[in-house]
């Protein structure tokens, strides 16, 4: 990833990235045609962006409701102290929990914001009791349940 800072994205690179973000299963030939290149130079640019860490991974976007995880909970966490090792310890504690989809270190009133998915209210209560409240140094936990998703995108505005 050290190479990432050295690569300046061209307008053509940005078009390739937009195409890949919109449909990661698009063929190299289709992307090349879309951006006005032949397949070989298009693939070279993609490989260069992969090596540089600009393209971090490829994945499928799974509908959480379709797999039995319809509940999204946004959890604001305040720690007792905000020393570096306590912030790191919290991050390490939650990093292996599959229910935690996202975790952000925040400024303001709370130290962390998490997005957690679960099957139902009972599953969330179990997560709260057996995992989150067991983390050393947590001073407060505030949960907000999502009523519905208005927008979700993984496509960066390039």
DRENPA-3360 file (N, C-alpha, C; in nm, 2 decimals, always signed):
BEGIN
1 = XXXXXXXX = +0.08/-0.12/+0.00/+0.00/+0.00/+0.00/+0.08/+0.13/+0.00 ~ +0.21/+0.12/+0.02/+0.30/+0.23/+0.02/+0.29/+0.30/-0.11 ~ +0.27/+0.23/-0.22/+0.26/+0.29/-0.35/+0.14/+0.38/-0.37 ~ +0.04/+0.36/-0.29/-0.09/+0.44/-0.31/-0.07/+0.59/-0.32 ~ +0.02/+0.64/-0.24/+0.04/+0.79/-0.24/+0.11/+0.83/-0.36 ~ +0.19/+0.74/-0.43/+0.26/+0.78/-0.54/+0.18/+0.78/-0.67 ~ +0.06/+0.72/-0.67/-0.02/+0.72/-0.79/-0.12/+0.83/-0.79 ~ -0.11/+0.91/-0.90/-0.21/+1.01/-0.92/-0.31/+0.96/-1.02;
9 = XXXXXXXX = -0.44/+0.96/-0.97/-0.54/+0.90/-1.05/-0.57/+1.00/-1.17 ~ -0.58/+0.94/-1.29/-0.62/+1.02/-1.41/-0.77/+1.01/-1.42 ~ -0.82/+1.09/-1.51/-0.97/+1.09/-1.54/-1.01/+0.95/-1.59 ~ -0.92/+0.88/-1.67/-0.95/+0.75/-1.71/-0.95/+0.65/-1.60 ~ -0.86/+0.66/-1.50/-0.86/+0.57/-1.39/-0.99/+0.59/-1.31 ~ -1.03/+0.71/-1.29/-1.16/+0.74/-1.22/-1.28/+0.68/-1.29 ~ -1.28/+0.68/-1.42/-1.39/+0.61/-1.50/-1.38/+0.46/-1.48 ~ -1.27/+0.41/-1.48/-1.25/+0.26/-1.45/-1.30/+0.23/-1.31;
17 = XXXXXXXX = -1.26/+0.31/-1.21/-1.31/+0.28/-1.08/-1.46/+0.30/-1.06 ~ -1.52/+0.40/-1.13/-1.66/+0.41/-1.12/-1.73/+0.28/-1.18 ~ -1.68/+0.24/-1.29/-1.74/+0.12/-1.35/-1.73/+0.00/-1.26 ~ -1.61/-0.02/-1.20/-1.59/-0.14/-1.11/-1.68/-0.12/-0.99 ~ -1.70/+0.00/-0.93/-1.78/+0.02/-0.81/-1.93/-0.01/-0.85 ~ -1.97/+0.03/-0.96/-2.11/+0.00/-1.00/-2.14/-0.14/-1.03 ~ -2.04/-0.22/-1.08/-2.06/-0.36/-1.10/-1.92/-0.43/-1.11 ~ -1.88/-0.49/-1.00/-1.75/-0.55/-0.99/-1.74/-0.67/-1.07;
25 = XXXXXXXX = -1.85/-0.72/-1.13/-1.84/-0.84/-1.21/-1.84/-0.81/-1.36 ~ -1.83/-0.68/-1.39/-1.82/-0.64/-1.53/-1.69/-0.69/-1.59 ~ -1.69/-0.74/-1.71/-1.57/-0.79/-1.77/-1.47/-0.68/-1.80 ~ -1.35/-0.71/-1.81/-1.25/-0.61/-1.85/-1.28/-0.55/-1.99 ~ -1.33/-0.64/-2.08/-1.36/-0.59/-2.21/-1.47/-0.48/-2.21 ~ -1.57/-0.51/-2.12/-1.68/-0.41/-2.11/-1.64/-0.28/-2.05 ~ -1.55/-0.29/-1.95/-1.50/-0.17/-1.88/-1.42/-0.09/-1.98 ~ -1.33/-0.16/-2.06/-1.24/-0.10/-2.16/-1.33/-0.02/-2.26;
33 = XXXXXXXX = -1.43/-0.09/-2.31/-1.52/-0.02/-2.41/-1.59/+0.10/-2.35 ~ -1.63/+0.09/-2.22/-1.70/+0.20/-2.15/-1.61/+0.32/-2.14 ~ -1.48/+0.30/-2.11/-1.39/+0.41/-2.09/-1.30/+0.45/-2.21 ~ -1.32/+0.37/-2.32/-1.25/+0.41/-2.44/-1.10/+0.36/-2.45 ~ -1.08/+0.24/-2.40/-0.95/+0.18/-2.40/-0.96/+0.04/-2.46 ~ -0.85/-0.02/-2.50/-0.85/-0.16/-2.53/-0.83/-0.24/-2.40 ~ -0.86/-0.37/-2.40/-0.86/-0.45/-2.28/-0.73/-0.45/-2.21 ~ -0.62/-0.47/-2.28/-0.49/-0.48/-2.22/-0.45/-0.36/-2.13;
41 = XXXXXXXX = -0.45/-0.24/-2.19/-0.41/-0.13/-2.11/-0.51/-0.10/-1.99 ~ -0.64/-0.14/-2.01/-0.74/-0.13/-1.91/-0.70/-0.22/-1.79 ~ -0.67/-0.34/-1.82/-0.63/-0.44/-1.72/-0.51/-0.40/-1.65 ~ -0.41/-0.34/-1.72/-0.29/-0.29/-1.66/-0.32/-0.18/-1.56 ~ -0.41/-0.09/-1.59/-0.44/+0.02/-1.50/-0.51/-0.04/-1.37 ~ -0.60/-0.14/-1.39/-0.67/-0.20/-1.28/-0.57/-0.27/-1.19 ~ -0.48/-0.35/-1.25/-0.38/-0.42/-1.17/-0.29/-0.32/-1.09 ~ -0.25/-0.21/-1.16/-0.17/-0.11/-1.09/-0.25/-0.05/-0.97;
49 = XXXXXXXX = -0.38/-0.02/-0.99/-0.46/+0.03/-0.88/-0.47/-0.07/-0.76 ~ -0.48/-0.20/-0.80/-0.49/-0.31/-0.70/-0.36/-0.31/-0.62 ~ -0.24/-0.31/-0.69/-0.11/-0.31/-0.62/-0.09/-0.19/-0.53 ~ -0.14/-0.08/-0.57/-0.13/+0.05/-0.50/-0.22/+0.06/-0.38 ~ -0.32/-0.04/-0.37/-0.41/-0.03/-0.26/-0.53/+0.06/-0.28 ~ -0.54/+0.12/-0.40/-0.66/+0.20/-0.43/-0.78/+0.11/-0.44 ~ -0.77/+0.00/-0.51/-0.87/-0.10/-0.51/-0.83/-0.20/-0.40 ~ -0.91/-0.19/-0.29/-0.87/-0.27/-0.17/-0.92/-0.41/-0.17;
57 = XXXXXXXX = -1.04/-0.44/-0.24/-1.09/-0.57/-0.24/-1.21/-0.58/-0.33 ~ -1.26/-0.70/-0.36/-1.38/-0.72/-0.44/-1.47/-0.80/-0.35 ~ -1.60/-0.77/-0.36/-1.70/-0.85/-0.27/-1.84/-0.84/-0.33 ~ -1.92/-0.92/-0.28/-2.06/-0.92/-0.32/-2.14/-0.84/-0.21 ~ -2.23/-0.76/-0.25/-2.32/-0.68/-0.16/-2.44/-0.77/-0.13 ~ -2.45/-0.82/+0.00/-2.56/-0.91/+0.03/-2.67/-0.83/+0.11 ~ -2.79/-0.86/+0.07/-2.91/-0.80/+0.13/-2.93/-0.85/+0.27 ~ -2.91/-0.77/+0.37/-2.91/-0.82/+0.51/-3.05/-0.88/+0.55;
65 = XXXXXXXX = -3.15/-0.82/+0.50/-3.29/-0.87/+0.53/-3.31/-1.01/+0.47 ~ -3.26/-1.03/+0.35/-3.27/-1.16/+0.28/-3.20/-1.27/+0.35 ~ -3.10/-1.24/+0.43/-3.03/-1.35/+0.50/-3.06/-1.35/+0.65 ~ -3.18/-1.29/+0.69/-3.23/-1.30/+0.82/-3.17/-1.21/+0.92 ~ -3.11/-1.09/+0.88/-3.06/-0.99/+0.97/-3.12/-0.86/+0.94 ~ -3.25/-0.84/+0.96/-3.32/-0.72/+0.92/-3.29/-0.60/+1.01 ~ -3.24/-0.62/+1.13/-3.23/-0.51/+1.23/-3.09/-0.45/+1.22 ~ -3.09/-0.31/+1.20/-2.96/-0.24/+1.21/-2.97/-0.15/+1.33;
73 = XXXXXXXX = -2.87/-0.15/+1.41/-2.86/-0.07/+1.53/-2.74/+0.02/+1.52 ~ -2.75/+0.14/+1.55/-2.64/+0.24/+1.56/-2.61/+0.26/+1.70 ~ -2.49/+0.23/+1.74/-2.46/+0.23/+1.89/-2.35/+0.34/+1.91 ~ -2.38/+0.43/+2.00/-2.28/+0.53/+2.04/-2.22/+0.49/+2.17 ~ -2.08/+0.48/+2.17/-2.01/+0.44/+2.29/-1.93/+0.55/+2.34 ~ -1.93/+0.57/+2.48/-1.84/+0.66/+2.55/-1.76/+0.57/+2.64 ~ -1.63/+0.60/+2.63/-1.54/+0.53/+2.72/-1.51/+0.61/+2.85 ~ -1.47/+0.54/+2.95/-1.43/+0.61/+3.08/-1.32/+0.71/+3.06;
81 = XXXXXXXX = -1.22/+0.66/+2.98/-1.11/+0.75/+2.95/-1.07/+0.74/+2.80 ~ -1.02/+0.84/+2.75/-0.99/+0.84/+2.60/-0.84/+0.84/+2.58 ~ -0.77/+0.77/+2.66/-0.62/+0.75/+2.63/-0.60/+0.65/+2.51 ~ -0.49/+0.67/+2.45/-0.47/+0.59/+2.33/-0.48/+0.44/+2.35 ~ -0.42/+0.39/+2.45/-0.43/+0.24/+2.47/-0.57/+0.20/+2.50 ~ -0.66/+0.28/+2.57/-0.80/+0.24/+2.59/-0.88/+0.24/+2.46 ~ -0.85/+0.34/+2.38/-0.92/+0.35/+2.25/-0.88/+0.22/+2.16 ~ -0.75/+0.19/+2.17/-0.70/+0.07/+2.09/-0.76/-0.06/+2.15;
89 = XXXXXXXX = -0.77/-0.07/+2.28/-0.83/-0.19/+2.35/-0.97/-0.21/+2.31 ~ -1.05/-0.10/+2.30/-1.19/-0.11/+2.26/-1.20/-0.16/+2.12 ~ -1.12/-0.10/+2.03/-1.11/-0.14/+1.89/-1.08/-0.29/+1.87 ~ -0.98/-0.33/+1.95/-0.94/-0.47/+1.94/-1.05/-0.57/+2.00 ~ -1.12/-0.52/+2.10/-1.23/-0.60/+2.16/-1.34/-0.63/+2.06 ~ -1.38/-0.53/+1.98/-1.49/-0.55/+1.89/-1.45/-0.59/+1.75 ~ -1.33/-0.59/+1.72/-1.29/-0.62/+1.58/-1.32/-0.75/+1.53 ~ -1.33/-0.85/+1.61/-1.37/-0.99/+1.57/-1.51/-1.02/+1.57;
97 = XXXXXXXX = -1.60/-0.93/+1.62/-1.74/-0.96/+1.63/-1.81/-0.94/+1.49 ~ -1.87/-1.05/+1.44/-1.93/-1.04/+1.31/-2.05/-0.95/+1.30 ~ -2.12/-0.93/+1.41/-2.24/-0.84/+1.41/-2.20/-0.69/+1.38 ~ -2.08/-0.66/+1.42/-2.03/-0.52/+1.40/-1.99/-0.50/+1.25 ~ -2.07/-0.43/+1.18/-2.04/-0.41/+1.04/-1.95/-0.29/+1.02 ~ -1.96/-0.19/+1.10/-1.88/-0.07/+1.09/-1.85/-0.02/+1.23 ~ -1.73/+0.04/+1.24/-1.70/+0.11/+1.37/-1.61/+0.23/+1.34 ~ -1.65/+0.34/+1.39/-1.58/+0.47/+1.37/-1.53/+0.53/+1.50;
105 = XXXXXXXX = -1.41/+0.58/+1.51/-1.36/+0.66/+1.62/-1.42/+0.80/+1.59 ~ -1.48/+0.86/+1.69/-1.55/+0.98/+1.66/-1.50/+1.10/+1.74 ~ -1.53/+1.22/+1.70/-1.51/+1.34/+1.78/-1.65/+1.37/+1.84 ~ -1.65/+1.46/+1.94/-1.78/+1.50/+2.00/-1.81/+1.42/+2.12 ~ -1.94/+1.41/+2.15/-2.00/+1.35/+2.27/-1.96/+1.21/+2.29 ~ -1.95/+1.13/+2.19/-1.92/+0.99/+2.20/-1.78/+0.95/+2.14 ~ -1.73/+0.84/+2.18/-1.59/+0.80/+2.13/-1.60/+0.71/+2.01 ~ -1.70/+0.63/+2.00/-1.72/+0.53/+1.89/-1.86/+0.53/+1.84;
113 = XXXXXXXX = -1.88/+0.51/+1.71/-2.01/+0.48/+1.66/-2.00/+0.35/+1.58 ~ -2.09/+0.26/+1.62/-2.09/+0.12/+1.56/-2.22/+0.11/+1.48 ~ -2.22/+0.03/+1.38/-2.34/-0.02/+1.31/-2.34/-0.17/+1.33 ~ -2.44/-0.22/+1.39/-2.45/-0.36/+1.42/-2.58/-0.42/+1.36 ~ -2.57/-0.54/+1.30/-2.69/-0.60/+1.24/-2.72/-0.73/+1.33 ~ -2.85/-0.76/+1.33/-2.90/-0.87/+1.41/-3.03/-0.92/+1.36 ~ -3.07/-1.03/+1.40/-3.20/-1.09/+1.36/-3.32/-1.03/+1.42 ~ -3.31/-0.99/+1.55/-3.43/-0.93/+1.61/-3.38/-0.87/+1.74;
121 = XXXXXXXX = -3.48/-0.81/+1.82/-3.45/-0.74/+1.94/-3.38/-0.84/+2.04 ~ -3.42/-0.96/+2.05/-3.36/-1.06/+2.14/-3.22/-1.08/+2.11 ~ -3.19/-1.09/+1.98/-3.05/-1.11/+1.94/-2.96/-0.99/+1.98 ~ -3.02/-0.87/+1.96/-2.95/-0.75/+2.00/-2.93/-0.75/+2.15 ~ -3.03/-0.78/+2.23/-3.01/-0.79/+2.38/-2.90/-0.88/+2.41 ~ -2.89/-1.00/+2.35/-2.79/-1.09/+2.38/-2.65/-1.04/+2.34 ~ -2.64/-0.97/+2.23/-2.52/-0.90/+2.19/-2.47/-0.80/+2.29 ~ -2.57/-0.72/+2.33/-2.54/-0.62/+2.43/-2.49/-0.67/+2.56;
129 = XXXXXXXX = -2.57/-0.77/+2.62/-2.53/-0.83/+2.75/-2.41/-0.91/+2.75 ~ -2.39/-0.99/+2.64/-2.28/-1.09/+2.64/-2.15/-1.04/+2.58 ~ -2.16/-0.93/+2.50/-2.04/-0.88/+2.44/-2.01/-0.74/+2.48 ~ -2.10/-0.64/+2.44/-2.07/-0.50/+2.45/-2.05/-0.46/+2.60 ~ -2.14/-0.50/+2.68/-2.13/-0.46/+2.82/-2.01/-0.53/+2.90 ~ -1.95/-0.62/+2.83/-1.84/-0.70/+2.89/-1.70/-0.63/+2.86 ~ -1.70/-0.53/+2.77/-1.58/-0.47/+2.74/-1.53/-0.37/+2.85 ~ -1.41/-0.39/+2.89/-1.36/-0.31/+3.00/-1.35/-0.16/+2.95;
137 = XXXXXXXX = -1.39/-0.07/+3.04/-1.37/+0.07/+3.01/-1.48/+0.14/+2.94 ~ -1.59/+0.07/+2.91/-1.71/+0.14/+2.85/-1.79/+0.21/+2.96 ~ -1.81/+0.34/+2.94/-1.88/+0.42/+3.04/-2.03/+0.43/+3.00 ~ -2.06/+0.44/+2.87/-2.20/+0.44/+2.84/-2.23/+0.39/+2.70 ~ -2.35/+0.34/+2.68/-2.39/+0.28/+2.55/-2.53/+0.34/+2.52 ~ -2.54/+0.40/+2.40/-2.67/+0.45/+2.35/-2.70/+0.39/+2.22 ~ -2.81/+0.32/+2.21/-2.86/+0.25/+2.09/-2.97/+0.32/+2.02 ~ -2.96/+0.33/+1.89/-3.06/+0.38/+1.81/-3.10/+0.28/+1.70;
145 = XXXXXXXX = -3.22/+0.24/+1.69/-3.27/+0.14/+1.59/-3.31/+0.21/+1.46 ~ -3.26/+0.15/+1.35/-3.30/+0.20/+1.22/-3.44/+0.16/+1.19 ~ -3.52/+0.25/+1.15/-3.66/+0.22/+1.10/-3.66/+0.18/+0.96 ~ -3.56/+0.22/+0.88/-3.56/+0.19/+0.74/-3.44/+0.26/+0.68 ~ -3.39/+0.20/+0.57/-3.27/+0.26/+0.50/-3.32/+0.35/+0.39 ~ -3.27/+0.48/+0.39/-3.31/+0.57/+0.29/-3.22/+0.57/+0.17 ~ -3.09/+0.56/+0.20/-2.98/+0.55/+0.10/-2.87/+0.46/+0.15 ~ -2.82/+0.38/+0.06/-2.70/+0.30/+0.09/-2.62/+0.30/-0.04;
153 = XXXXXX = -2.49/+0.33/-0.03/-2.41/+0.33/-0.15/-2.27/+0.29/-0.11 ~ -2.20/+0.21/-0.19/-2.06/+0.18/-0.17/-1.98/+0.25/-0.29 ~ -2.05/+0.32/-0.37/-1.98/+0.39/-0.48/-1.93/+0.53/-0.44 ~ -1.80/+0.54/-0.44/-1.75/+0.67/-0.41/-1.77/+0.77/-0.52 ~ -1.79/+0.90/-0.49/-1.82/+1.00/-0.59/-1.69/+1.04/-0.66 ~ -1.64/+0.96/-0.75/-1.51/+0.99/-0.82/-1.53/+1.07/-0.95;
% end
